Amino acid sequence: MKNNAHDSICGCSSDETMKDVEHRYKHSFEISRRLTEEAMENIVNLIDMKDFEDEDMALVVFNPLNWERRDVVEAYIEFPSEKM
């Protein structure tokens, strides 16, 4: 609700005002998505991979929830036939 201006908070404003609201939501989503990607990339870069071989690959799984989970994660991954 903080994204909505006073005159658009109830959703009964003019079409132009609603377009502005949609633009603000889209912009805030893009910013938060990019910040999330950068944060996850920074975490991945902290993983110590010095004992890995050159051909080794790692799969990193993030828990987006605000509580700890210990669920088993199943992943189906297609590996390239040649080294990328």
Secondary structure by P-SEA (a helix, b strand, c coil): ccccccccccccccaaaaaaaaaaaaaaaaaaaaaaaaaaaaaaaacccccccccbbbbbbbcccccccbbbbbbbbbbbcccc
